[in-house]
Amino acid sequence: METHYKSSSCSLLFYVLVFLYTVSLSAAAVDRRKKLEEDDRITKLPRQPKVNFSQYSGYITVDQKAGRALFYWLIEAPDQTQPTSKPLVLWLNGGPGCSSVAYGASEEVGPFRVRSEGRTLYLSKYAWNREANLLFLDSPAGVGFSYSNTSSDTYTVGDKRTASDAYTFLINWIERFPRYKHRTFFLAGESYAGHYIPELSQIIVRKHKGVKNPILNFKGFLLGNPLLDDYYDNIGTHEYWWNHGLIAASTYNDLKKYCPNQTFLFPKKECNDALTRAYAEFGDIDPYNIYMSPCSARIGTLKKNLERSLPWKFRGNDECIVRYTTKYMNLPNVQKALHANVTRLPYPWTPCSRAIRSNWTASPKSMLPIFKKLIAAGIRIWVYSGDTDAILPLTATRYSIDALKLENNISWYAWVSHHNNRVGGWTQVYNGLTYVTVRGAGHEVPLSKPRLALQLFRNFLDNIPMPASLSN
């Protein structure tokens, strides 16, 4: 009897010790996670105004063997008394090869803008972190502050790996910030993110199929002036140029003859020759916003570039903001405050990577098959167009949407601004997709029409059609 008692006591003691050891391991893991989060906290950026929200930035490794690490900047919503009160939104810029920190965060939807001297920040009145927690990602590795220790990664980059790395980033990032687990989650972005976002969405939906209460509580995405389908984008873009008087009739005829079936990124000679002639006929305008001129310091450079290259390799006016941002992001004290690992970067910080763009290896001709699958899966999809963008204009996007052959729920109508009850653009609601145009906006809608863009973002989050009048 005594032997049995001793045996039972030993067994109990063993399980208690195992339990305590497990608890200590868990506590240590929590402590490590908290330390990583606190190490990423931005106490204050140089010459930053006082704010009432938290910021974090740093790296998440997405491929240990290759040494690929993606840089993020999290800007939370102000004074969150309820941890789950605001959704999480991942913003992606396109290019391919352009930084979300350079564009989305610093001149579109983030809270800070850089003054013209390139050293001081001021606040935007229409920042999207009023409505959501914003997560900006420099993707793929080699863009912005993101890097790879494997040089060949620059020459093998494409859509597939970019989407896979972005998903790995999200899964690893959310372990560092577990308060965002199960949080309502959206994707947003523009331009070549018309590829990034549907492809990433497809991975998320596939990985979480049948999972109850998924860690990534993905609900939908918002896309601005996106690249969706090479054929329809070519047809619609060249038609826009013709209808807006930007090109000659002979040039338009050559574009129709040689370009419809060409890839958007790498057109063949006959098409490229017609495009080069078209860009020369544009004159000194900003093709990202046709009623604006390029930044005055860059007009001569833009002319030379248009003679030999596609214009979307270069930015247009942007009110010169990207030049100010470039100065700021290259300041050593700014890089230190952002926790940028500059020792891993073989070049100064640039808003776009020419190496990534010129070596892009895989770009599917169409995202429309993925759109159909995501619509069938119940993913919320909103697409918007600034109507003065000549790079990926509304005509291109409308042709792509028409090709989906979706059932119409609410016919085309003018929507109004909450600010002054004037027409802000036009919209149509389909079964599974909402399309919105923004009147007078260029390629970067939140840059040129920030008040209207914020209104659009709010309606997207609430999934409420744009108002036809103030009473709506």
NUTI-264885 format. One record per atom (N, C-alpha, C): residue in three letters; x, y, z. Coordinates in steps of 0.02 Angstrom, whole numbers, plus 50000, padded with zeros to 5 digits. Example, Ala and Ser with C-alpha at 12.3 -4.5 7.8 and 13.67 -1.06 7.14 Angstrom:
BEGIN
ALA506604971650390/ALA506154977550390/ALA506604983550390/SER506424988850354/SER506844994750357/SER506455000250394/
This chain:
BEGIN
MET500424994050000/MET500005000050000/MET500445006350000/GLU500975006050043/GLU501435011650047/GLU501805012749981/THR501975007149948/THR502315007649883/THR501875010849831/HIS501245008949830/HIS500755011849782/HIS500675019249795/TYR500665021149858/TYR500575028249876/TYR501175032349852/LYS501775029649862/LYS502365033149840/LYS502385033749764/SER502165028449729/SER502145028649656/SER501665034049630/SER501085034449661/SER500585039549642/SER500855046549655/SER501195047449711/SER501475053949728/SER502005056049677/CYS502415051349657/CYS502935052849608/CYS502635054749540/SER502105051049521/SER501765052549457/SER501475059649458/LEU501145061249515/LEU500845067849522/LEU501375073249519/LEU501925072049555/LEU502465076949555/LEU502755077849485/PHE502815072449447/PHE503065072849379/PHE502625077349335/TYR501965076249339/TYR501505080249297/TYR501505087549319/VAL501575088749385/VAL501605095549408/VAL502215099049381/LEU502785095449382/LEU503405098349357/LEU503365099749282/VAL503065094949245/VAL502975095949172/VAL502535102049160/PHE501995102649199/PHE501545108349191/PHE501905114949205/LEU502285115149260/LEU502655121249277/LEU503175122949224/TYR503505117749197/TYR503995118949145/TYR503665121749082/THR503085118949064/THR502715121449006/THR502505128649015/VAL502255130149076/VAL502045136949091/VAL502635141749086/SER503215139549112/SER503805143849109/SER504025145149037/LEU503975139848995/LEU504145140648924/LEU503675145548890/SER503025144748905/SER502515149248876/SER502635156348898/ALA502785157248963/ALA502915163948989/ALA503535166948955/ALA504045162748945/ALA504655165148912/ALA504515167248840/ALA504085163248807/ALA503905164848737/ALA503525171448734/VAL503075172448782/VAL502695178748785/VAL503165184548797/ASP503635183548842/ASP504125188948856/ASP504535190548795/ARG504745185348757/ARG505135186548697/ARG504725190348645/ARG504095188248639/ARG503655191548592/ARG503545198848611/LYS503435200248675/LYS503335207148698/LYS503965211348686/LYS504545208248697/LYS505165211848685/LYS505245213648611/LEU505085208948566/LEU505125210348495/LEU504655216048476/GLU504055215948504/GLU503575221248490/GLU503835227948515/GLU504085228048576/GLU504335234348604/GLU504965236748568/ASP505375232048544/ASP505955234048505/ASP505755237548440/ASP505165235648414/ASP504915238648352/ASP504525245148363/ARG504395246848425/ARG504005252948438/ARG504395259148416/ILE504065263548381/ILE504355270048362/ILE504165275048417/THR504655277248454/THR504495282048507/THR504305288748477/LYS504705290848428/LYS504545297048392/LYS504995297548331/LEU504725299348274/LEU505125300648215/LEU505435307548219/PRO506005308648188/PRO506315315248189/PRO505845320648163/ARG505795326048201/ARG505385331848183/ARG504665329848168/GLN504415325448208/GLN503715323148202/GLN503275327048249/PRO502685329248227/PRO502225332648274/PRO501955327748325/LYS501685330348379/LYS501395326148431/LYS500785322448404/VAL500725316048421/VAL500165311948397/VAL499865308048454/ASN499265305448443/ASN498915301548494/ASN498815294348471/PHE499285291848431/PHE499255284848409/PHE499945281748414/SER499965275148414/SER500595271448419/SER500845269348351/GLN501505268548345/GLN501815266348283/GLN502345261048298/TYR502415256548250/TYR502925251448255/TYR503215250348185/SER503855248548182/SER504145246648118/SER504725241948129/GLY504875238048078/GLY505415233248083/GLY505375228048029/TYR505635222148043/TYR505695216847993/TYR505365210348015/ILE505095206947966/ILE504855200147975/ILE505205195847923/THR505555190647946/THR505885186147900/THR505375181547866/VAL505415181047800/VAL504945176847763/VAL505285170847733/ASP505955170847730/ASP506325165047706/ASP506995165147742/GLN507065160747791/GLN507655160547833/GLN508275158747792/LYS508215153747749/LYS508785151347710/LYS509045156647662/ALA508595159947626/ALA508805165147579/ALA508955171747613/GLY508725172547674/GLY508825178747710/GLY508385184347684/ARG507775182647664/ARG507305187747641/ARG506905190347701/ALA506915196947709/ALA506555200147764/ALA506175206147737/LEU505545206647756/LEU505115212047731/LEU505015217347786/PHE505065223647765/PHE505005229247811/PHE504275231447815/TYR504045232747876/TYR503365235047886/TYR503355241447928/TRP502815245047923/TRP502695250947965/TRP501955250647985/LEU501835249448049/LEU501155249148076/LEU500985255848108/ILE500445258848085/ILE500195265148114/ILE499495263748140/GLU499425263748205/GLU498785261748235/GLU498295267548236/ALA497665265748245/ALA497135270748251/ALA497225274448318/PRO497015280648323/PRO497115284548384/PRO496755281848445/ASP497075282048502/ASP496775280848568/ASP496275275248568/GLN496495269248555/GLN496035263548553/GLN495865261148623/THR495285262948647/THR495075260448712/THR494825253348707/GLN494565251548649/GLN494345244648636/GLN494855241448589/PRO495215236348611/PRO495735233348569/PRO495485230948501/THR494855228948497/THR494595226348434/THR494125231248400/SER494175237548417/SER493685242348392/SER493795244348319/LYS494415243948296/LYS494565245948227/LYS494875240148189/PRO494715239548124/PRO494995234048084/PRO495725235248069/LEU496055230048044/LEU496745230348020/LEU496725230447944/VAL497095235047913/VAL497135235547840/VAL497865235347819/LEU498025230447776/LEU498695230147746/LEU498675233847680/TRP499125238847673/TRP499165242847612/TRP499765240647571/LEU499655239747505/LEU500185237847458/LEU500195242547399/ASN500775245347383/ASN500855249047321/ASN501115244247267/GLY501125246647206/GLY501285242247150/GLY501965243347120/GLY501975244947056/GLY502595245847019/GLY502605241246957/PRO502795234746965/PRO503055231747027/PRO503725234747046/GLY503855234847111/GLY504485237347135/GLY504465243947171/CYS503855246447188/CYS503805252947222/CYS503605251947295/SER503855256347337/SER503795255847409/SER503125258447435/SER502805254447478/SER502185256647511/SER502325262147562/VAL502935262147589/VAL503135267447635/VAL503195274047597/ALA503475273747536/ALA503585279747496/ALA502925282847473/TYR502455278747451/TYR501845281347421/TYR501245280847467/GLY501015274847483/GLY500425274147525/GLY500485277647591/ALA501045276547626/ALA501125279347693/ALA501275286847691/SER501705288947645/SER501995295647649/SER501665300947605/GLU501235298947558/GLU500895304047519/GLU500165302447503/GLU499915296847530/GLU499225295147514/GLU498785294247576/VAL498855288647611/VAL498375287047664/VAL498665287247734/GLY499325287847741/GLY499635288247806/GLY499535295047838/PRO499705295847902/PRO499575302147937/PRO500105307547927/PHE500695305747902/PHE501245310647897/PHE501395312547825/ARG501585318947816/ARG501855321347753/ARG502515324847768/VAL502975324647720/VAL503635327747728/VAL503615334747696/ARG503855339647734/ARG503885346447706/ARG504425346847652/SER504405352347614/SER504825352947554/SER505575352847570/GLU505775354647631/GLU506485354547648/GLU506735347547662/GLY506265342647665/GLY506455335647671/GLY506685333547740/ARG506505337347793/ARG506735335647860/ARG506185335747913/THR505605338447897/THR505075339547947/THR504435336347924/LEU504065333447971/LEU503415330447957/LEU502845334947979/TYR502295334447944/TYR501675337647967/TYR501105332647957/LEU500535333947986/LEU499985329147987/LEU499495330247930/SER499245324747902/SER498705324947853/SER498035324847888/LYS497575328947865/LYS496905329147895/LYS496475323247875/TYR496695319647823/TYR496265314447795/TYR496605307547798/ALA497005306447849/ALA497355300047857/ALA496855294447870/TRP496985288747840/TRP496525283047847/TRP496585279547914/ASN497105281047954/ASN497115277948020/ASN496615280948067/ARG496235285848045/ARG495645288148082/ARG495125282548087/GLU495125278148036/GLU494615273048031/GLU494875265948040/ALA495535264948036/ALA495805258148039/ALA496535258348060/ASN496785252748081/ASN497495251848094/ASN497835250248028/LEU498335254148009/LEU498635253547943/LEU499315250047947/LEU499395244947907/LEU500015241147903/LEU500295241847833/PHE500855245447827/PHE501175246547762/PHE501745241547754/LEU501785238547695/LEU502285233347683/LEU502685234947620/ASP503355235247627/ASP503795235747569/ASP503895228747541/SER503625227647481/SER503625220947453/SER503705221447377/PRO504085216747347/PRO504455211147376/PRO505125213347405/ALA505515208347430/ALA506185209847455/ALA506595213247400/GLY506945218647420/GLY507305222747371/GLY506965229347359/VAL506365230247386/VAL505985236447379/VAL506025240347445/GLY506155246847441/GLY506175250947500/GLY506705248447549/PHE506495247347612/PHE506955244847663/PHE506955237147667/SER506555233747628/SER506555226447628/SER507175223847591/TYR507415218047611/TYR508035215547581/TYR508055207947577/SER508535205547539/SER508695198447536/SER509455197647538/ASN509685192547574/ASN510405191047576/ASN510625186947516/THR510135184847474/THR510275180847415/THR510205185247353/SER510755186947322/SER510745191847267/SER510325189447208/SER510285182947198/SER509895180347141/SER509155181547149/ASP508925183047210/ASP508215184447220/ASP507975190347178/THR508425195047164/THR508255200747123/THR508075198747052/TYR508365193247028/TYR508285191246959/TYR507755185646950/THR507455183547005/THR506955178247001/THR506295180247032/VAL506205186647043/VAL505605189047077/VAL505025189447028/GLY504425188147053/GLY503815188447013/GLY503205188147057/ASP502625187647025/ASP501995187847061/ASP501935182247113/LYS502105176147093/LYS501985170347136/LYS502365170847202/ARG503025172147197/ARG503415172547259/ARG503225178547301/THR503045184047268/THR502845190047304/THR502225188647346/ALA501735185247318/ALA501125183547355/ALA501265178747412/SER501685173647398/SER501855168747449/SER502225171947507/ASP502715176347491/ASP503085179847544/ASP502635184447585/ALA502165187747552/ALA501705192147587/ALA501265188247637/TYR501045182347616/TYR500645178147662/TYR501075175947721/THR501695173647708/THR502145171647762/THR502265177547809/PHE502355183447781/PHE502435189447822/PHE501845190247870/LEU501235189847843/LEU500645190947885/LEU500595185947942/ILE500725179647927/ILE500675174447978/ILE501205175648032/ASN501815177348012/ASN502345178548061/ASN502245185148098/TRP502005190248062/TRP501895196748093/TRP501365196448148/ILE500835192748134/ILE500275192648181/ILE500465188848245/GLU500975184648242/GLU501225181548303/GLU501605186548346/ARG501895191548314/ARG502225196848352/ARG501715201648381/PHE501145202348347/PHE500605206848370/PHE499955202848378/PRO499925198448428/PRO499345193948434/PRO498685197448448/ARG498695203748468/ARG498065207348479/ARG497675208148413/TYR498025207248357/TYR497685207748293/TYR497435200948267/LYS497545195748304/LYS497255189248285/LYS496495189748287/HIS496175186948236/HIS495445186648230/HIS495135193648218/ARG495545198748215/ARG495295205548201/ARG495035205848129/THR494505209648117/THR494285210848048/THR494865213548008/PHE494985210447950/PHE495585211847912/PHE495415213047839/PHE495715218347811/PHE495615220147740/PHE496295221347707/LEU496295220847640/LEU496855222847599/LEU496655229047559/ALA497145233447546/ALA497015239247505/ALA497655241047468/GLY497575244247410/GLY498155246247372/GLY497965248647303/GLU498465249547260/GLU498325252447194/GLU498825250047142/SER498665251347080/SER499105250347023/SER499285242847016/TYR499935241047018/TYR500115234047011/TYR499885229847071/ALA499655233047123/ALA499335229247177/ALA498695225947152/GLY498475227947091/GLY497935224347058/GLY498115217047044/HIS498765215447046/HIS499005208547046/HIS499145206147117/TYR499535210147154/TYR499735207947221/TYR499145205947264/ILE498625210147265/ILE498085209247313/ILE497625203347296/PRO497395202547234/PRO496995196547219/PRO497385190047230/GLU498035190147213/GLU498435184047222/GLU498535182447296/LEU498665187547336/LEU498715186447408/LEU498045184347438/SER497515187447415/SER496835185647438/SER496685178347425/GLN496885176047366/GLN496755169047348/GLN497115164247395/ILE497725165947414/ILE498095161747461/ILE497755161647529/ILE497555167447553/ILE497225167847619/ILE496585163747619/VAL496185164447567/VAL495555160847564/VAL495685153347562/ARG496165151247522/ARG496315144147517/ARG496585141247582/LYS497025144947615/LYS497335142447677/LYS496825142147735/HIS496325146547733/HIS495855146947788/HIS495175143747773/LYS495135140347717/LYS494505137147700/LYS494295132047753/GLY493705132747778/GLY493435128047827/GLY493685129247898/VAL494105134447909/VAL494365135847976/VAL493885140448013/LYS493675138248071/LYS493235142448112/LYS493665147548150/ASN493425153648152/ASN493775159048187/ASN494505159548165/PRO494645160748101/PRO495325160848076/PRO495735166548106/ILE496375165548111/ILE496825170648138/ILE496805176948095/LEU496815175948028/LEU496725181447982/LEU495985181747963/ASN495625186147995/ASN494895186647984/ASN494765190947922/PHE494965188147864/PHE494965191947802/PHE494265192847774/LYS494085199247760/LYS493415200747737/LYS493385203347665/GLY493925206647642/GLY493885209347574/GLY494455213947558/PHE494425217047498/PHE494955221647477/PHE494685227547437/LEU495095232847437/LEU494945239147403/LEU495525240647356/LEU495385241547291/LEU495905242347240/LEU495795248747201/GLY496325252847195/GLY496275258947156/GLY496665258747091/ASN496365261047037/ASN496675261246970/ASN497135255146959/PRO496835249146961/PRO497255243046962/PRO497405240346892/LEU497965236846888/LEU498115232646830/LEU497755226046839/LEU497275224546796/LEU496855218646805/LEU496915213546748/ASP496935215846687/ASP496925211346629/ASP497295214746571/ASP497815211646546/ASP498225214846495/ASP497825216946434/TYR497385212546410/TYR497005214046350/TYR496545220046361/TYR496125219646412/TYR495645225146424/TYR495985231546447/ASP496535230846484/ASP496905236846504/ASP497205240346443/ASN497485236546397/ASN497755239646336/ASN497205243046295/ILE496665239446283/ILE496115242246243/ILE495845248646275/GLY495695248346340/GLY495395253946375/GLY495875259846384/THR496515258446395/THR496995263846405/THR497095267746341/HIS497185264246286/HIS497315267846223/HIS496685271546199/GLU496115268646214/GLU495495272246199/GLU495445278646240/TYR495645278446302/TYR495635284446345/TYR496095289846317/TRP496695287746295/TRP497155292646266/TRP496845296046205/TRP496525292146162/TRP496205294846102/TRP495625299446120/ASN495195297146165/ASN494605301046182/ASN494765307546219/HIS495355307746251/HIS495555313846286/HIS496045318046246/GLY496125316446182/GLY496515320646137/GLY497255320646151/LEU497505315246181/LEU498215315046199/LEU498655312546141/ILE498355308846093/ILE498755305746040/ILE498415306845972/ALA498825305945920/ALA498575306645851/ALA498175300545831/ALA497775301345779/ALA497365295745753/ALA497805290145728/SER498355291845695/SER498795286645667/SER499125282645724/THR499295286045777/THR499595282645835/THR499085277945866/TYR498475280445873/TYR497945276245902/TYR497825270045860/ASN497835270845795/ASN497725265045751/ASN498295259945759/ASP498905262245766/ASP499465257645776/ASP499415254145844/LEU499195257845895/LEU499105254745961/LEU498575249245958/LYS498025250645923/LYS497505245545915/LYS497755239545876/LYS498205240845829/LYS498455235445786/LYS498965230945821/TYR499425234145858/TYR500005230445884/TYR499985228745959/CYS499555232145997/CYS499625231646070/CYS499115227646109/PRO498525226146083/PRO498015223146127/PRO498235216746162/ASN498615212546129/ASN498805206146159/ASN499505206046189/GLN499805211946197/GLN500465212446226/GLN500425212746302/THR500965210346335/THR500985210846407/THR501085218146427/PHE500775219946481/PHE500805226946504/PHE501515228946523/LEU501895224146551/LEU502565225746576/LEU503085225946520/PHE503045221146474/PHE503585220446425/PHE503295219746354/PRO503055225146324/PRO502785224746257/PRO503335223546205/LYS503135220246150/LYS503615218946097/LYS503735225146054/LYS504205224646007/LYS504465230545973/LYS503935234845939/GLU503495231845899/GLU503005235945862/GLU502555239845910/CYS502335236445963/CYS501925239746014/CYS502335245046051/ASN502935243346070/ASN503355248046107/ASN503495254346066/ASP503595253446000/ASP503705259245956/ASP503095263845956/ALA502495260845953/ALA501885264745954/ALA501795268246021/LEU501965264846075/LEU501925267846141/LEU502405273746148/THR503015272846124/THR503515278246128/THR503265284446091/ARG502965283346032/ARG502695289045994/ARG502115292346032/ALA501695288246064/ALA501135290946102/ALA501385295346160/TYR501895292946196/TYR502135296746254/TYR502445303346232/ALA502765303346173/ALA503045309646147/ALA502485314546131/GLU501915311946108/GLU501335316246091/GLU500985318846154/PHE501085315646211/PHE500785318146273/PHE501015325246288/GLY501645326846272/GLY501915333346292/GLY502095333346366/ASP502185339346393/ASP502395340046463/ASP501805339746510/ILE501505333846516/ILE500975332846564/ILE501175327146610/ASP500805326446663/ASP500895320746709/ASP500415315346687/PRO500645309746659/PRO500175304546637/PRO499785301346693/TYR500015302246756/TYR499645299746813/TYR499055304246832/ASN499065310446805/ASN498525315146817/ASN498565320246760/ILE498175319146707/ILE498295322446642/ILE498175329946643/TYR497855332646694/TYR497755339846697/TYR498275343246741/MET498805339446758/MET499365342146797/MET500005341746756/SER500475346146772/SER501145345746742/SER501605341846788/PRO502125338846759/PRO502605335346803/PRO502935340346850/CYS503205337646904/CYS503595341846950/CYS504105345746910/SER504145352346918/SER504545356646874/SER505275354446870/ALA505535351746924/ALA506235349646924/ALA506365343446883/ARG505805340146860/ARG505895333846826/ARG505655333846754/ILE505415339446729/ILE505125339546662/ILE505635337246610/GLY506255340046612/GLY506765338046563/GLY506925330646568/THR506985328246630/THR507135321146641/THR506575316746614/LEU505955318846626/LEU505385314846604/LEU505365314346528/LYS505515319946495/LYS505535319846421/LYS506025314646396/LYS506635314646424/LYS507135309846403/LYS506925302746418/ASN506625301746475/ASN506415295046494/ASN505865292446449/LEU505405296746430/LEU504845294646388/LEU505085292446319/GLU505655295046299/GLU505915293246233/GLU506175286046232/ARG506335283346291/ARG506645276746290/ARG506315271746338/SER505835273946377/SER505565269446428/SER504825270546439/LEU504515265746471/LEU503805266446488/LEU503725271546544/PRO503225275946541/PRO503185281346590/PRO503025278946660/TRP502725273046667/TRP502545270946735/TRP503155268446773/LYS503745268546741/LYS504365267346779/LYS504555273546819/PHE504225279046804/PHE504395285346836/PHE503755288346864/ARG503825292346915/ARG503245295546943/ARG503125302146908/GLY502515304446912/GLY502345310846882/GLY502415316446932/ASN501915320846935/ASN501955326746977/ASN502015324947050/ASP501505321547076/ASP501475319847147/ASP501615325947190/GLU501525331947159/GLU501685338247192/GLU502395338147221/CYS502825334447189/CYS503535333647209/CYS503605330147277/ILE503065327547304/ILE503095324747372/ILE503595319147377/VAL503635314847327/VAL504085309147332/VAL504815311347336/ARG504985317147309/ARG505655319847316/ARG505795321747388/TYR505295324647421/TYR505385326547491/TYR505445320347534/THR505025315247518/THR505045309047556/THR505725305647549/THR506005305747489/THR506645302547477/THR507195305747520/LYS507195312347524/LYS507675315747567/LYS507595313547639/TYR506975313347662/TYR506845311747733/TYR507055304647749/MET506875299947706/MET507005292847720/MET507745291147716/ASN508145295447687/ASN508865294247684/ASN509255297647740/LEU508905301047785/LEU509235303947843/LEU509405298347893/PRO510025297947916/PRO510215292547962/PRO509795292148025/ASN509595297948053/ASN509185297748114/ASN508475295248100/VAL508235296348040/VAL507575293648021/VAL507625286048013/GLN508135283747979/GLN508225276547970/GLN508315272948037/LYS508655276248083/LYS508745273348150/LYS508075273048186/ALA507675278348182/ALA507025278548216/ALA506555273248188/LEU506625271848123/LEU506195266748090/LEU506455259648098/HIS507045259048130/HIS507365252448140/HIS507555249248073/ALA507735253448024/ALA507935250847959/ALA508625247847962/ASN508695241947936/ASN509335238347936/ASN509735240447874/VAL510015246347876/VAL510345249047816/VAL510975245247799/THR511265241447845/THR511855237547829/THR511705232047780/ARG511065230147775/ARG510865224847728/ARG510685227647659/LEU510665234247653/LEU510445237347591/LEU511045239947552/PRO511165237547491/PRO511755239647453/PRO511655246147415/TYR511145249947433/TYR510995256147396/TYR510635260847443/PRO510625267347429/PRO510225271947469/PRO509485270447459/TRP509075272647504/TRP508355271547500/TRP508075275047439/THR507695271447399/THR507365274247341/THR506625272247341/PRO506185276447314/PRO505475274847316/PRO505285268847272/CYS505665267747218/CYS505535261947175/CYS506195258647156/SER506185252147146/SER506775248347128/SER506765246747053/ARG507225249547016/ARG507275248046944/ARG507475240846934/ALA507905238246978/ALA508135231346970/ALA507555226446976/ILE507125227547025/ILE506535223147034/ILE506085223646973/ARG505945229746951/ARG505495230746894/ARG505765227346831/SER506405228446816/SER506675226046752/SER506785218546751/ASN506805215446810/ASN506925208146813/ASN506305204246832/TRP505725207346829/TRP505105203946847/TRP504995197946801/THR504905192046831/THR504905185846791/THR504215182946777/ALA503725184546817/ALA503075181346809/ALA502515186346823/SER502115187546771/SER501545192146777/SER500965189346736/PRO500495185946769/PRO499925183046732/PRO499555188446692/LYS499285186446635/LYS498955191246592/LYS498295193946621/SER497985190046666/SER497335192246691/SER497225190046763/MET496925194546801/MET496705193046869/MET495965191246872/LEU495625191546816/LEU494895190546817/LEU494695183546839/PRO495045178246821/PRO494865171646848/PRO494905171346925/ILE495405174846953/ILE495455175047027/ILE494875179047056/PHE494695184647023/PHE494125188547046/PHE493505184247051/LYS493385180147000/LYS492785175946999/LYS492775171147059/LYS493355168247074/LYS493395163547130/LYS493285167247196/LEU493565173147203/LEU493495176947266/LEU492775179347275/ILE492465181447221/ILE491755183447225/ILE491335177447247/ALA491465171647218/ALA491095165547237/ALA491215163747310/ALA491795165547337/ALA491955164047407/ALA491665169247455/GLY491335174347428/GLY491015179447471/GLY491475184947494/ILE492045185847461/ILE492515191147480/ILE492255197847454/ARG492265202847497/ARG492045209647478/ARG492555212747432/ILE492345215047374/ILE492795218147325/ILE492535224947305/TRP492935230047318/TRP492795236747294/TRP493385238847250/VAL493235241847192/VAL493735244347146/VAL493565251647131/TYR494085255947131/TYR493945263047116/TYR494455265647066/SER494255271047032/SER494685274146981/SER494675281646988/GLY495265284746991/GLY495315291846980/GLY495225293146905/ASP494785297846887/ASP494605298246816/ASP495065302646774/THR495625305146803/THR496105308846762/THR496765305046756/ASP496765298646773/ASP497355294446766/ASP497385291546696/ALA497955292546661/ALA498035289846593/ALA498465283546593/ILE498725281346650/ILE499135275346652/ILE498705269046658/LEU498245269046705/LEU497755263646712/LEU497065266946721/PRO496785269446666/PRO496195273746670/PRO495555269746682/LEU495025273546696/LEU494385270546712/LEU494105266346654/THR494245268246592/THR493995264346535/THR494285257346536/ALA494925256646554/ALA495235250046558/ALA494895245846612/THR494785248846670/THR494485245246726/THR493765243346711/ARG493395247746678/ARG492695246246661/ARG492645240446612/TYR493105240146563/TYR493105234446518/TYR493235227946555/SER493705228046603/SER493855222046641/SER493265219846683/ILE492945224646716/ILE492365222946757/ILE491785220246715/ASP491685223346657/ASP491155220846612/ASP491285213646591/ALA491925211846584/ALA492105205046562/ALA491925199846616/LEU491835202046678/LEU491635197346731/LEU490905195246724/LYS490515199246687/LYS489795197746674/LYS489415196646740/LEU489485201546784/LEU489155201146849/LEU488445203846844/GLU488015201246885/GLU487325203746888/GLU487325210746919/ASN486945215246890/ASN486905222146915/ASN486415222646973/ASN486635225547029/ASN486185226747086/ASN485935233847089/ILE486395238747080/ILE486205245847080/ILE486525249047019/SER486125251946975/SER486375254646912/SER486805260846924/TRP487185262546872/TRP487645268146873/TRP487305274546896/TYR487615278046945/TYR487335284346969/TYR487895288846995/ALA487755295347000/ALA488235300147028/ALA488195299847104/TRP488775299447136/TRP488785299647209/TRP489055306547231/VAL488905308447293/VAL489055315247315/VAL489515315247375/SER489855320847382/SER490305321847438/SER489905323747500/HIS490075320947557/HIS489755322847620/HIS489935329947639/HIS490485332347613/HIS490725339047631/HIS490295344547601/ASN490115343947537/ASN489765349547504/ASN489175347347461/ASN489015340947463/ASN488445338247424/ASN488545339047349/ARG489165339847326/ARG489305340147255/ARG489515333247230/VAL489455332247165/VAL489625325747136/VAL490355324147148/GLY490475318447180/GLY491155316247194/GLY491405311147144/GLY490935308447104/GLY491105303347055/GLY490485299447037/TRP490595293547010/TRP490045289246989/TRP490165282147014/THR489635278247019/THR489725271547047/THR489195266747021/GLN489345260447026/GLN488875255147009/GLN489005249247056/VAL488475246147079/VAL488535240547125/VAL488305234147090/TYR488765229347086/TYR488625222947055/TYR488525217647110/ASN488305211947090/ASN488255206347136/ASN488955203547149/GLY489275205947202/GLY489945203647219/GLY490495208747211/LEU490335214647183/LEU490855219747171/LEU490545226647168/THR490875231447197/THR490665238447192/THR491205242347156/TYR490995246347106/TYR491475250447068/TYR491315257847079/VAL491845261747092/VAL491765268947107/VAL492275272847068/THR492065278347036/THR492545283047008/THR492575289147053/VAL493155292447052/VAL493255298447093/VAL493415304247045/ARG492975308947045/ARG493005314546997/ARG493615318947010/GLY494015319946956/GLY494585324346960/GLY495195321446993/ALA495175314947009/ALA495745311747042/ALA496195308346992/GLY496835308047008/GLY497315304646965/GLY497445297546986/HIS498015294946968/HIS498185287946982/HIS498185286447057/GLU498445291047096/GLU498445290447168/GLU497865294647196/VAL497285291647200/VAL496685295247220/VAL496755298647287/PRO497025295247339/PRO497075298747404/PRO497555304647404/LEU498005304947355/LEU498455310747349/LEU498085316747320/SER497725315647265/SER497415321247230/SER496735323247258/LYS496375318447287/LYS495715319947316/LYS495655316547385/PRO496035318947434/PRO496065315447498/PRO495405315147536/ARG495015320547533/ARG494375320547569/ARG493895315347540/LEU493855315147474/LEU493405310247442/LEU493655303147452/ALA494325302347452/ALA494605295647462/ALA494445293047532/LEU494475297347583/LEU494305295247650/LEU493575293247656/GLN493135297047622/GLN492425295247621/GLN492325288447589/LEU492675287347533/LEU492635280847499/LEU492865275247544/PHE493415276347580/PHE493685271247625/PHE493185269547680/ARG492865274547709/ARG492365273247761/ARG491785269147735/ASN491545270747676/ASN490995266947647/ASN491195259847632/PHE491815258847609/PHE492065252147597/PHE492065248047661/LEU492345250847715/LEU492385247247778/LEU491695245147802/ASP491205249547793/ASP490515248147815/ASP490115244347763/ASN490405243647703/ASN490085240347646/ASN489415243647630/ILE489425250347629/ILE488825254347613/ILE488945257847547/PRO488495257247498/PRO488585260647434/PRO488675268147443/MET489035271247397/MET489155278347400/MET488495282147397/PRO488435287747434/PRO487785291247439/PRO487605294947375/ALA486975294347356/ALA486715298247299/ALA486525305247320/SER486415306247385/SER486275312847414/SER486465312747487/LEU486475318447519/LEU486665318747589/LEU486185314947634/SER485585313747611/SER485085310247652/SER485235302747653/ASN485645300247607/ASN485795293047603/ASN486265290947658/
